[in-house]
Protein backbone atom coordinates (compact mmCIF):
# COMPACT_ATOMS: atom_id res chain seq x y z
CA UNK A 1 0.00 0.00 0.00
CA UNK A 2 1.44 3.40 -0.86
CA UNK A 3 1.63 6.30 1.58
CA UNK A 4 -1.32 8.14 0.08
CA UNK A 5 -3.65 5.14 0.34
CA UNK A 6 -2.52 4.52 3.87
CA UNK A 7 -3.28 8.06 5.00
CA UNK A 8 -6.65 7.83 3.25
CA UNK A 9 -7.43 4.57 5.01
CA UNK A 10 -6.46 5.97 8.39
CA UNK A 11 -8.73 8.93 7.78
CA UNK A 12 -11.48 6.54 6.76
CA UNK A 13 -10.94 4.50 9.93
CA UNK A 14 -11.20 7.64 12.01
CA UNK A 15 -14.35 8.93 10.30
CA UNK A 16 -16.08 5.56 10.49
CA UNK A 17 -15.02 5.30 14.12
CA UNK A 18 -16.56 8.68 14.89
CA UNK A 19 -19.81 7.77 13.11
CA UNK A 20 -20.13 4.30 14.65
CA UNK A 21 -19.22 5.66 18.09
CA UNK A 22 -21.77 8.47 17.88
CA UNK A 23 -24.52 6.08 16.74
CA UNK A 24 -23.72 3.72 19.60
CA UNK A 25 -23.80 6.63 22.02
CA UNK A 26 -27.24 7.66 20.78
CA UNK A 27 -28.64 4.13 20.82
CA UNK A 28 -27.17 3.49 24.28
CA UNK A 29 -23.70 2.02 24.82
CA UNK A 30 -25.03 -0.26 27.56
CA UNK A 31 -27.41 -2.19 25.30
CA UNK A 32 -26.43 -5.90 25.52
CA UNK A 33 -24.93 -6.50 22.05
CA UNK A 34 -23.25 -3.08 21.94
CA UNK A 35 -21.69 -3.19 25.40
CA UNK A 36 -19.48 -6.04 24.24
CA UNK A 37 -18.01 -3.79 21.55
CA UNK A 38 -17.76 -0.65 23.63
CA UNK A 39 -16.37 -2.23 26.77
CA UNK A 40 -14.37 -5.14 25.40
CA UNK A 41 -13.65 -5.34 21.70
CA UNK A 42 -12.90 -1.66 20.88
CA UNK A 43 -10.70 -1.11 23.94
CA UNK A 44 -8.86 -4.38 23.29
CA UNK A 45 -8.08 -3.58 19.65
CA UNK A 46 -7.20 0.02 20.56
CA UNK A 47 -4.91 -0.99 23.39
CA UNK A 48 -3.11 -3.57 21.28
CA UNK A 49 -2.50 -0.88 18.67
CA UNK A 50 -1.20 1.71 21.15
CA UNK A 51 0.99 -0.88 22.87
CA UNK A 52 2.56 -1.85 19.56
CA UNK A 53 3.38 1.79 18.91
CA UNK A 54 4.79 2.20 22.40
CA UNK A 55 6.86 -0.92 21.92
CA UNK A 56 8.90 0.86 19.31
CA UNK A 57 9.37 4.15 21.13
CA UNK A 58 12.36 3.32 23.33
CA UNK A 59 14.40 1.32 20.77
CA UNK A 60 13.64 3.87 18.10
CA UNK A 61 14.57 6.92 20.18
CA UNK A 62 17.70 5.25 21.48
CA UNK A 63 18.96 4.06 18.11
CA UNK A 64 18.00 7.05 16.03
CA UNK A 65 19.47 9.44 18.57
CA UNK A 66 22.75 7.53 18.79
CA UNK A 67 22.98 7.60 14.99
CA UNK A 68 21.82 11.21 14.84
CA UNK A 69 24.34 12.43 17.40
CA UNK A 70 27.20 10.72 15.62
CA UNK A 71 26.14 12.28 12.34
CA UNK A 72 26.64 15.75 13.82
CA UNK A 73 30.36 16.11 13.51
CA UNK A 74 30.98 18.57 16.29
CA UNK A 75 29.80 18.87 19.85
CA UNK A 76 29.35 22.63 19.70
CA UNK A 77 26.84 22.20 16.92
CA UNK A 78 24.92 19.71 19.00
CA UNK A 79 24.83 22.22 21.84
CA UNK A 80 23.62 24.97 19.52
CA UNK A 81 20.82 22.80 18.17
CA UNK A 82 19.85 21.88 21.70
CA UNK A 83 19.65 25.47 22.89
CA UNK A 84 17.76 26.64 19.81
CA UNK A 85 15.26 23.79 20.05
CA UNK A 86 14.62 24.44 23.73
CA UNK A 87 14.18 28.15 23.10
CA UNK A 88 11.63 27.50 20.36
CA UNK A 89 9.74 24.90 22.37
CA UNK A 90 9.48 27.01 25.49
CA UNK A 91 8.63 30.26 23.76
CA UNK A 92 5.90 28.74 21.57
CA UNK A 93 4.37 27.14 24.65
CA UNK A 94 4.34 30.51 26.41
CA UNK A 95 2.66 32.07 23.36
CA UNK A 96 0.11 29.25 23.26
CA UNK A 97 -0.94 29.69 26.85
CA UNK A 98 -1.07 33.46 26.51
CA UNK A 99 -3.44 33.13 23.56
CA UNK A 100 -5.59 30.78 25.61
CA UNK A 101 -5.77 33.13 28.59
CA UNK A 102 -6.54 36.17 26.46
CA UNK A 103 -9.33 34.37 24.60
CA UNK A 104 -10.80 33.05 27.83
CA UNK A 105 -10.70 36.49 29.46
CA UNK A 106 -12.41 38.04 26.43
CA UNK A 107 -15.07 35.36 25.86
CA UNK A 108 -15.70 34.57 29.54
CA UNK A 109 -16.72 30.90 29.18
CA UNK A 110 -17.24 30.47 32.92
CA UNK A 111 -19.19 33.63 33.70
CA UNK A 112 -22.51 32.95 35.39
CA UNK A 113 -22.00 29.19 35.71
CA UNK A 114 -23.03 27.44 38.89
CA UNK A 115 -20.27 25.02 39.73
CA UNK A 116 -20.92 21.91 41.67
CA UNK A 117 -17.65 20.15 41.96
CA UNK A 118 -18.27 17.19 44.19
CA UNK A 119 -15.78 15.38 42.07
CA UNK A 120 -13.63 12.34 42.42
CA UNK A 121 -10.62 14.03 40.86
CA UNK A 122 -8.06 13.49 43.60
CA UNK A 123 -5.50 16.05 44.64
CA UNK A 124 -2.20 15.41 42.93
CA UNK A 125 0.97 16.40 44.67
CA UNK A 126 3.20 18.41 42.40
CA UNK A 127 6.87 17.45 42.57
CA UNK A 128 9.29 20.24 43.50
CA UNK A 129 11.18 21.84 40.61
CA UNK A 130 14.52 20.48 41.86
CA UNK A 131 13.16 16.97 41.51
CA UNK A 132 11.95 17.67 37.97
CA UNK A 133 15.47 18.82 37.04
CA UNK A 134 17.20 15.94 38.82
CA UNK A 135 14.93 13.53 37.02
CA UNK A 136 16.58 14.42 33.70
CA UNK A 137 19.82 12.75 34.78
CA UNK A 138 19.82 8.97 34.46
CA UNK A 139 21.52 6.78 37.05
CA UNK A 140 20.73 3.55 35.26
CA UNK A 141 20.15 3.47 31.50
CA UNK A 142 18.31 0.17 31.65
CA UNK A 143 15.96 1.43 34.34
CA UNK A 144 15.32 4.55 32.25
CA UNK A 145 14.48 2.41 29.24
CA UNK A 146 12.36 -0.01 31.23
CA UNK A 147 10.37 2.84 32.74
CA UNK A 148 10.10 4.59 29.40
CA UNK A 149 11.60 7.74 30.95
CA UNK A 150 12.20 9.58 27.70
CA UNK A 151 14.28 12.49 28.98
CA UNK A 152 16.74 10.09 30.58
CA UNK A 153 16.83 7.89 27.49
CA UNK A 154 17.54 10.99 25.40
CA UNK A 155 20.42 12.05 27.65
CA UNK A 156 21.94 8.56 27.63
CA UNK A 157 21.63 8.18 23.85
CA UNK A 158 23.32 11.53 23.22
CA UNK A 159 26.20 10.70 25.57
CA UNK A 160 26.60 7.27 24.01
CA UNK A 161 26.51 8.69 20.47
CA UNK A 162 29.13 11.28 21.37
CA UNK A 163 31.43 8.73 22.99
CA UNK A 164 31.03 6.36 20.04
CA UNK A 165 32.07 9.13 17.66
CA UNK A 166 35.14 9.87 19.75
CA UNK A 167 36.09 6.21 20.22
CA UNK A 168 37.64 5.63 16.79
CA UNK A 169 37.44 2.21 15.15
CA UNK A 170 35.33 0.43 17.82
CA UNK A 171 32.95 3.38 17.78
CA UNK A 172 32.63 3.14 14.01
CA UNK A 173 31.78 -0.55 14.20
CA UNK A 174 29.10 0.00 16.85
CA UNK A 175 27.65 2.95 14.95
CA UNK A 176 27.41 0.92 11.75
CA UNK A 177 25.51 -1.70 13.70
CA UNK A 178 23.27 0.94 15.32
CA UNK A 179 22.47 2.30 11.85
CA UNK A 180 21.45 -1.15 10.65
CA UNK A 181 19.31 -1.75 13.72
CA UNK A 182 17.72 1.63 13.25
CA UNK A 183 16.72 0.71 9.71
CA UNK A 184 15.09 -2.46 10.99
CA UNK A 185 13.10 -0.67 13.69
CA UNK A 186 11.98 1.94 11.13
CA UNK A 187 10.76 -0.92 8.95
CA UNK A 188 8.77 -2.22 11.88
CA UNK A 189 7.16 1.20 12.25
CA UNK A 190 6.09 1.10 8.64
CA UNK A 191 4.71 -2.44 8.97
CA UNK A 192 2.75 -1.46 12.03
CA UNK A 193 1.20 1.43 10.19
CA UNK A 194 -0.53 -1.01 7.91
CA UNK A 195 -2.70 -1.98 10.85
CA UNK A 196 -3.31 1.64 11.81
CA UNK A 197 -6.72 2.10 10.14
CA UNK A 198 -8.20 -0.63 12.36
CA UNK A 199 -6.50 0.60 15.50
CA UNK A 200 -7.61 4.15 14.84
CA UNK A 201 -11.17 3.01 14.16
CA UNK A 202 -11.36 1.16 17.47
CA UNK A 203 -9.88 4.02 19.53
CA UNK A 204 -12.11 6.69 18.05
CA UNK A 205 -15.28 4.56 18.11
CA UNK A 206 -14.79 3.82 21.78
CA UNK A 207 -14.24 7.43 22.75
CA UNK A 208 -17.24 8.67 20.80
CA UNK A 209 -19.43 5.89 22.20
CA UNK A 210 -18.55 7.00 25.73
CA UNK A 211 -18.43 10.74 25.35
CA UNK A 212 -21.86 11.87 24.28
CA UNK A 213 -22.96 15.23 23.02
CA UNK A 214 -24.80 15.92 26.25
CA UNK A 215 -21.48 16.20 28.10
CA UNK A 216 -20.14 18.56 25.44
CA UNK A 217 -23.27 20.69 25.40
CA UNK A 218 -23.16 21.24 29.14
CA UNK A 219 -19.68 22.67 28.79
CA UNK A 220 -20.01 23.89 25.22
CA UNK A 221 -18.45 27.31 25.80
CA UNK A 222 -15.36 25.83 27.41
CA UNK A 223 -15.15 23.02 24.89
CA UNK A 224 -15.39 25.16 21.79
CA UNK A 225 -13.16 27.87 23.17
CA UNK A 226 -10.38 25.32 23.71
CA UNK A 227 -10.91 24.03 20.17
CA UNK A 228 -10.88 27.59 18.81
CA UNK A 229 -7.65 28.44 20.61
CA UNK A 230 -6.06 25.21 19.38
CA UNK A 231 -7.04 26.04 15.81
CA UNK A 232 -5.78 29.60 16.14
CA UNK A 233 -2.43 28.49 17.48
CA UNK A 234 -2.04 25.84 14.80
CA UNK A 235 -3.14 27.79 11.77
CA UNK A 236 -1.97 31.26 12.75
CA UNK A 237 0.92 31.06 15.23
CA UNK A 238 2.65 28.04 13.74
CA UNK A 239 1.90 29.10 10.18
CA UNK A 240 3.39 32.55 10.83
CA UNK A 241 6.47 31.27 12.62
CA UNK A 242 7.01 28.64 9.97
CA UNK A 243 6.63 31.03 7.06
CA UNK A 244 8.84 33.65 8.68
CA UNK A 245 11.62 31.26 9.63
CA UNK A 246 11.68 29.05 6.53
CA UNK A 247 9.84 30.81 3.68
CA UNK A 248 8.39 27.40 2.75
CA UNK A 249 4.79 26.66 1.82
CA UNK A 250 2.50 26.41 4.84
CA UNK A 251 -0.02 24.46 2.82
CA UNK A 252 2.51 21.84 1.94
CA UNK A 253 3.52 21.66 5.59
CA UNK A 254 0.03 20.80 6.75
CA UNK A 255 -0.46 18.44 3.85
CA UNK A 256 2.66 16.54 4.85
CA UNK A 257 1.60 16.48 8.48
CA UNK A 258 -1.82 14.87 8.11
CA UNK A 259 -0.81 11.36 9.00
CA UNK A 260 0.96 12.38 12.19
CA UNK A 261 -1.97 14.50 13.30
CA UNK A 262 -4.38 11.64 12.72
CA UNK A 263 -2.24 9.32 14.81
CA UNK A 264 -1.94 11.80 17.62
CA UNK A 265 -5.67 12.51 17.52
CA UNK A 266 -6.63 8.85 17.75
CA UNK A 267 -4.10 7.78 20.36
CA UNK A 268 -4.12 11.00 22.44
CA UNK A 269 -0.48 10.29 23.16
CA UNK A 270 2.50 12.28 21.88
CA UNK A 271 4.74 9.49 23.11
CA UNK A 272 3.00 6.76 21.14
CA UNK A 273 3.12 9.04 18.11
CA UNK A 274 6.94 9.42 18.24
CA UNK A 275 7.62 6.58 15.76
CA UNK A 276 5.18 8.01 13.22
CA UNK A 277 6.32 11.60 13.74
CA UNK A 278 9.95 10.60 13.37
CA UNK A 279 9.36 8.58 10.23
CA UNK A 280 7.24 11.36 8.76
CA UNK A 281 9.77 14.07 9.64
CA UNK A 282 12.48 12.22 7.77
CA UNK A 283 10.50 10.93 4.81
CA UNK A 284 7.88 13.61 4.25
CA UNK A 285 9.11 16.82 5.84
CA UNK A 286 12.72 16.52 4.71
CA UNK A 287 14.25 16.83 8.19
CA UNK A 288 17.52 14.91 8.24
CA UNK A 289 17.87 12.25 10.96
CA UNK A 290 20.61 14.22 12.74
CA UNK A 291 18.02 16.83 13.74
CA UNK A 292 14.77 14.83 13.73
CA UNK A 293 16.14 12.14 16.03
CA UNK A 294 16.72 14.81 18.66
CA UNK A 295 13.89 17.31 18.19
CA UNK A 296 10.96 14.89 17.80
CA UNK A 297 11.43 12.73 20.94
CA UNK A 298 12.42 15.77 22.98
CA UNK A 299 9.36 17.66 21.75
CA UNK A 300 7.05 14.77 22.58
CA UNK A 301 8.20 15.06 26.17
CA UNK A 302 8.64 18.75 26.78
CA UNK A 303 6.69 20.61 24.11
CA UNK A 304 2.96 20.59 24.72
CA UNK A 305 1.37 23.69 23.32
CA UNK A 306 -2.05 22.09 22.95
CA UNK A 307 -1.98 21.01 26.56
CA UNK A 308 -0.89 24.47 27.66
CA UNK A 309 -3.86 25.94 25.79
CA UNK A 310 -6.31 23.68 27.57
CA UNK A 311 -4.71 24.67 30.88
CA UNK A 312 -4.96 28.37 30.14
CA UNK A 313 -8.62 28.19 29.19
CA UNK A 314 -9.45 25.80 32.03
CA UNK A 315 -7.85 28.01 34.68
CA UNK A 316 -9.69 31.13 33.58
CA UNK A 317 -12.90 29.17 33.10
CA UNK A 318 -12.91 27.70 36.60
CA UNK A 319 -11.80 31.00 38.17
CA UNK A 320 -14.67 32.80 36.43
CA UNK A 321 -17.19 30.15 37.41
CA UNK A 322 -16.10 30.35 41.04
CA UNK A 323 -16.07 34.14 40.93
CA UNK A 324 -12.37 34.25 41.85
CA UNK A 325 -10.21 36.99 40.37
CA UNK A 326 -6.70 35.65 40.00
CA UNK A 327 -5.40 38.93 38.59
CA UNK A 328 -2.59 39.67 36.18
CA UNK A 329 -0.02 38.20 38.53
CA UNK A 330 -2.04 35.00 38.69
CA UNK A 331 -2.16 34.79 34.91
CA UNK A 332 1.59 35.26 34.69
CA UNK A 333 1.97 32.51 37.24
CA UNK A 334 -0.19 30.27 35.06
CA UNK A 335 2.04 30.96 32.03
CA UNK A 336 5.22 30.16 33.94
CA UNK A 337 3.91 27.12 35.82
CA UNK A 338 2.23 25.54 32.81
CA UNK A 339 5.30 26.04 30.63
CA UNK A 340 7.59 24.52 33.25
CA UNK A 341 5.16 21.76 34.17
CA UNK A 342 5.13 20.57 30.59
CA UNK A 343 8.86 19.81 30.75
CA UNK A 344 8.71 17.09 33.34
CA UNK A 345 5.63 15.21 32.18
CA UNK A 346 5.39 12.50 29.57
CA UNK A 347 3.15 12.72 26.53
CA UNK A 348 0.49 10.19 27.47
CA UNK A 349 -3.31 10.48 27.59
CA UNK A 350 -4.73 12.60 30.35
CA UNK A 351 -1.47 13.90 31.75
CA UNK A 352 -2.61 17.44 30.94
CA UNK A 353 -5.12 17.26 33.79
CA UNK A 354 -2.43 16.22 36.24
CA UNK A 355 -0.34 19.19 35.15
CA UNK A 356 -3.41 21.36 35.52
CA UNK A 357 -3.56 20.34 39.15
CA UNK A 358 -0.08 21.84 39.62
CA UNK A 359 -1.22 25.07 38.00
CA UNK A 360 -4.31 25.24 40.19
CA UNK A 361 -2.23 24.75 43.31
CA UNK A 362 0.05 27.59 42.29
CA UNK A 363 -2.76 30.08 41.79
CA UNK A 364 -4.84 28.84 44.71
CA UNK A 365 -7.80 27.35 42.89
CA UNK A 366 -9.41 24.19 44.32
CA UNK A 367 -7.92 21.16 42.56
CA UNK A 368 -11.17 19.23 42.97
CA UNK A 369 -12.85 21.68 40.56
CA UNK A 370 -10.96 19.96 37.76
CA UNK A 371 -13.63 17.27 38.01
CA UNK A 372 -16.02 19.67 36.27
CA UNK A 373 -14.15 19.49 32.98
CA UNK A 374 -13.20 15.84 33.35
CA UNK A 375 -16.16 14.62 31.30
CA UNK A 376 -15.10 16.31 28.08
CA UNK A 377 -11.39 15.96 28.55
CA UNK A 378 -10.78 12.86 26.49
CA UNK A 379 -12.08 14.50 23.32
CA UNK A 380 -10.08 17.64 23.99
CA UNK A 381 -7.06 15.47 24.80
CA UNK A 382 -7.23 14.05 21.28
CA UNK A 383 -7.37 17.49 19.71
CA UNK A 384 -4.64 18.99 21.87
CA UNK A 385 -2.31 16.04 21.30
CA UNK A 386 -2.61 16.65 17.55
CA UNK A 387 -1.49 20.23 18.24
CA UNK A 388 1.33 19.06 20.52
CA UNK A 389 2.88 16.87 17.83
CA UNK A 390 2.32 19.52 15.16
CA UNK A 391 4.51 21.86 17.19
CA UNK A 392 7.27 19.26 17.43
CA UNK A 393 7.27 18.72 13.68
CA UNK A 394 7.06 22.41 12.73
CA UNK A 395 9.98 23.33 14.96
CA UNK A 396 11.99 20.37 13.69
CA UNK A 397 11.70 21.72 10.15
CA UNK A 398 12.70 25.21 11.29
CA UNK A 399 15.76 23.92 13.14
CA UNK A 400 16.74 21.58 10.31
CA UNK A 401 16.54 24.34 7.75
CA UNK A 402 18.61 26.68 9.89
CA UNK A 403 21.26 23.99 10.34
CA UNK A 404 21.44 22.83 6.72
CA UNK A 405 20.00 19.49 7.70
CA UNK A 406 16.95 19.87 5.48
CA UNK A 407 16.03 18.29 2.17
CA UNK A 408 13.68 20.60 0.29
CA UNK A 409 12.99 18.07 -2.45
CA UNK A 410 11.52 15.64 0.06
CA UNK A 411 9.42 18.41 1.59
CA UNK A 412 8.02 19.49 -1.75
CA UNK A 413 7.35 16.06 -3.13
CA UNK A 414 3.59 15.59 -3.55
CA UNK A 415 2.33 12.14 -2.80
N1 LIG B 1 -2.16 13.58 25.77
C1 LIG B 1 -1.27 14.68 25.67
C2 LIG B 1 -0.03 14.26 24.91
O1 LIG B 1 0.30 13.11 24.89
C3 LIG B 1 -0.91 15.27 26.97
C4 LIG B 1 -2.14 15.83 27.62
O2 LIG B 1 -2.47 16.99 27.34
O3 LIG B 1 -2.81 15.16 28.38
O4 LIG B 1 0.63 15.09 24.34
Boltz pocket constraint, residues with backbone or C-beta under 6 A from the ligand:
constraints:
  - pocket:
      binder: B
      contacts: [[A, 268], [A, 269], [A, 270], [A, 271], [A, 300], [A, 304], [A, 306], [A, 307], [A, 346], [A, 347], [A, 348], [A, 349], [A, 350], [A, 351], [A, 352], [A, 353], [A, 381], [A, 384], [A, 385], [A, 388]]
      max_distance: 6.0
